[in-house]
């Protein structure tokens, strides 16, 4: 949050993904101080979304209760 990140900055992050990811396109996250960074595992040099911990928690709560199903 606050500034442009370069590829070197992103490479230093500890990225992780769900154990349910079968090698396809998945979300990867890196937890940093005040934010959670989110990227597409299939495009690791692509855009990164930075959200607050509260926003990430709200997103997970929606997913867990099936709130994004068709």
Buried (B, 14 or more C-beta within 10 A) or exposed (E): EEEEEEEEEBEEBEBEEEEEEEEEEBEBBBBEEEBBBBBBBEEEEEEBBBBEEEEBEEBEEEEEEEEEEE
